[in-house]
Amino acid sequence: MPKVHELRDIVIMGAGAAGCLIAARLAAAGKSVVVLEAGAPWTLGDLTSSQIWARRLKWSGPPVESAGADRFGHNLNVGQGFGGSALHHYGSWPRLHPEDFRMASLHGRGRDWPIDYETLRPYYDRIQAEVGISGDAAAEVWRPSGAPYPMPPMQQFAQARIVSAGFAKLGMRVAPMPMAVTSTEYKDRPACQYDGWCDAGCPTGALANPLVVHMPLAEAHGAEFRAHATVTGIERDTKGRPNALRYVDERGEVHVQPAPLIVLAGAGIQNARLLLASDLGNRSGRVGRGFVPHVFGNSYGLFAAATECHRGLTAGTMTCQDEYPKQQADKPFGSLAWGFASAIKPNDIIGIMMTRPDLYGPALNDFIARASRHMGFVTAVTETIPREENRVELTATRDANGVPNVRVTHKLDPESARLADYAAAKGVAIMRAAGAGEAWSTPGPRNLGHVAGGTAMGDDPATSVTDSYGCLHDAPGVVIAGGGLFPTTGAVSPTFTVLALAERSAERMIHHAAEFA
């Protein structure tokens, strides 16, 4: 028999960005909150500046199958343990543009959001002031309206100056990247030391993540966090209403945590998996459908001058959004945003060695020796058009707890594929314009990143999974949080928008509780 715990006001699956923020807000409002996290109870002291150790922070749960012509690499893009994927996210925090919320209305593609930019703007501003963003709003001529950043932009190194000249030569404008990283001391967090280990987490607390922002606030107001608590199902009462989460602890013992309000704040794929496995919230048939990642295109160059490419931030310190408008005469459809001047390490993930898999032995050694001092790096983040065929679905296999595993099937829309190819060629052109003696783009399959879609919000219960606050249309008392809510993604990293949506949802839970009953 499972151990049934004392009733709480709210139970949350997932201690990532959205889960920790909602826990903090509800606990501060006097609600009893418990957060169930499948992974380890990470602290800042567990974070080590090493790519080998950084892998501990990535997904280590049941395998997620990949299928389709353009396969999604799940494990790198998802985290596990306190902080979730936001523990090792890179911290680039641009806002979505007004156009992103009306893709169907304006362009006849994808889906519209049930809210517009102005609805979300005050929540962007509120999160920005609380968490702290470094940047220069005036220099971002493309930036939607909003409050100025609370910190000045990050320091720029030689690579940023060199590559900026390439953009300028092509008539493109650049600005400091808005970063959820401290350029100065901010709310007792120290300024960044620019060692470029963001992907391994940030033990100093300069990079905003749940361990230094919302989790301590939640705990200070009495929220309880349980590690190694793997949610396996959603329980129902005699009337069929969801009323608890069932989970398994690290000893294999089964628990039930009852609460009248349930929040699923895991990664979007796992939220969809749990709903499908529990046969819940899928009257529209849209749970799992519309999975929509970004395509990342990296281009590189070797320069005669030293670039200081070992210093900076994993996400880079500069951006260009001149090609963000979805319809422009000289490029395929879709938004395109550039980030550049990333700190780059010798190997692993986006490391120097991985950029030239064709080299071996002495040739590789020679390349690394040159590139470690003279490399430049630019990343294109390209929007993908949502497709119904791109989906998360259950497989015939089950994990150790008897829950069906999932498969992510993904194929790019032809126009999105053309945009990715355009970006690869444009990246090389930027490097050449900057004076690179050698320039190339990432070889091999396209690199897909960021988990979005699969539990998309909308006004019509027949064509969406939740309303604009994340409430399941056909299962009162269950709220979805995270990037799975996105009908479309624009061409910016999702974390800032995930938090803005979670802030809006938490506010509604506090002041309009009856709507969640």
Secondary structure, DSSP 4 states (H G I P E B T S, - for coil): -PEEPPP-SEEEE--SHHHHHHHHHHHHTT--EEEE-SS----GGG--S-HHHHGGGB--SS-EEEESSS---HHHH-B-STTGGGGS---B-PPPPGGGGGHHHHHSSS---SS-HHHHHHHHHHHHHHH--B--TTT-TTPPS-PPPSBPPPP--HHHHHHHHHHHHTT---EEPPBSB-SS-BTTBPPP--BS-GGG--TTS-B--TTTTHHHHHHHTT-EEESS-EEEEEEE-TTS-EEEEEEE-TTS-EEEEE-SEEEE-S-HHHHHHHHHHHT-S-TTS-TTB----EEEEEEEEE-SS---TTSB-TT-SEEE-TT-SS--TTS-SS-EEEEE-----SSSTT-TGGG-TT--HHHHHHHHHHHHHHEEEEEEEE-----TTSEEEEEEEE-TTS-EEEEEE----HHHHHHHHHHHHHHHHHHHHTT-SEEEE--SS-EEE----SS-B-S-TTT-SB-TTSBBTTSTTEEE-SGGG-S--TTS-SHHHHHHHHHHHHHHHHH-GGGG-
